[in-house]
Amino acid sequence: MDNTVVISTPPHVKSKRTTRRIMIDVVIALIPCAVMGIVYFGWRAAVTEIVSVLSCVASEFVYFFIANKGFSNKCANAAAVCKRWLKQFDFSSVVTGVILAMVLPSEVPWYAVLLGGIFAIALVKMLFGGTGKNLVAPSTAARVFMFLSFSAVMTSYSEPILGAIFPAEDLIQSSATSLSGLLNIKSEIYSQPTALMNVLDLFLGTGVAGCIGETSKAAIILGYIYLVARNVIKWWQPVLYLVVFGFFAVFMSGFGYLAGGSGYKFDMALFLPHIFSGGVAFASVFMFTDYVTSPKGAAAQAVFLVTAAVLTAVLRYFTGMEVVSFIVLLMNLLVPLFDKYLMRKPFGYKKQKKQKEAKQ
């Protein structure tokens, strides 16, 4: 009888599926977003996606090759090291590369994407031990790194090839960091906010300048349905985040009316424009649900998502820009606290009753 104990890093899934199978499912779910990004933004989006994925996979291979002494003895063990890398390759670096490309504008130069992929894999993932050991999501950390290093190109968004279906003179171009029109409700024209933007355009991404994979909410929903059907994520996780965020975003927008002299107004007409703008929809499906950088219990996950939604709505209003990547990074760092104070009860656990002290 084989008594070998196999020790592996998280994520742990109670099924016969492997980490590789789960990562492949995530890649499949990301395909609609990647395809629509190319449809909307053309060859530049395709170049960004290819460079991002290749840089992440190559970074993982080079790091693994060096760490396993592939260059020692004049590369005598190179073939064996390459075989070991292929055997352990779980497609997590591909997922990182695709997600990173999805949260970037199509105008970002290829060398910036290359540096972002190297930063995500070499410094954020592999340096901490590889899959399951990273403290924060590699793609999110790389996105923040690129925002700080290449702020000019990271805030420059080109118009999509497909224009708005229902164009309006005052249509808000709801890009990932240009949300001033929606977030600063201080003008008299906002007495009729529904005339400023068409929800269908925001849903489809037509005529909306933004990041490659965040504009088409229809593509994101397709990915969401696939992940739920494959039991990779729970259906309620993105829904909880978006609903709480939407209500708090509308609540914060009411102060804009107040500042404009119209009095406080809780305008539910802004609910869908808020959740369909920027990167909140994409983040709710593909970033906040990451196994490694999210809490492990259902209760902890619920508190985690509600906290993230409130912070996103509040900071989005006060900064006047998209802050989802920064919120994801912050919440990733707080995950140990959620796991510590909102622990799951072990299977079969029964609370022990305190025995009353015998009277003397």
C-alpha angles and dihedrals in degrees: 000000000000110000095178113142113216114210117193137169123250147294091087118188123190096229141070091269119111131217088256092056092049092049090050089053090053091050090052090049090052094053095086091053092046093048094047090048089059091045091052101037104025130213095345090065090049091052091049092051094047095046092046095051095042093048092051095047092043091049091052092049095047092047091048091046093052095042090052092050096249090157096051120111091017092305092304091149096042096110093049092048091050091051091050090050092051090048093053096037105124102175092246090123089053089053090050091050095049095046091048090052091048093058094048129088114247090239095067109118118246095245091057090052089048092053090046092054092049091048092049097051107027100040106024102034115019097035089061094048107281132264114016096013102076115112095213135022107279095217093050093048090048091050091053090045091053092045090056095042100040103024095153096057093034090062096043114098128184124215114259120250091242110067128214116294091214105028118193131189092241097035111155113232098218103200125166094267103015103078098128093117093055098036099045102063096175106115130089091240089069090071082092104034095167089067091061099062138017115231091211091058091049090048095049095034094233112154092000117126112215147102122331100256103022102068102070108066089179090063091047091052090052089054090046092053092050094050092048092047090051090048091237093128133017115254093230097056100077091034093055093049095047096045094049091043092049094052094046091046090054089047091053092046088059089070088059090061088049092052089050091058096252096107127245113314129183098207112186089188085082094056099090095038089055097051093040094051129081122352103312095105093050092045092050092058105032108021112033091045096058109134098220100045100040131073119275102225128068093236092049091047091052093051089044093054095043091050091048091049094051093047091048093052095045098045092041089058098045096042096040091220142085110282102169095114091052091048091050090051092048093047091048089059091050095052094096089058092052091048092048100048099031098046122171117242113247116248110278093013116159122189111242116233117232113245116231114242113252113252112248 
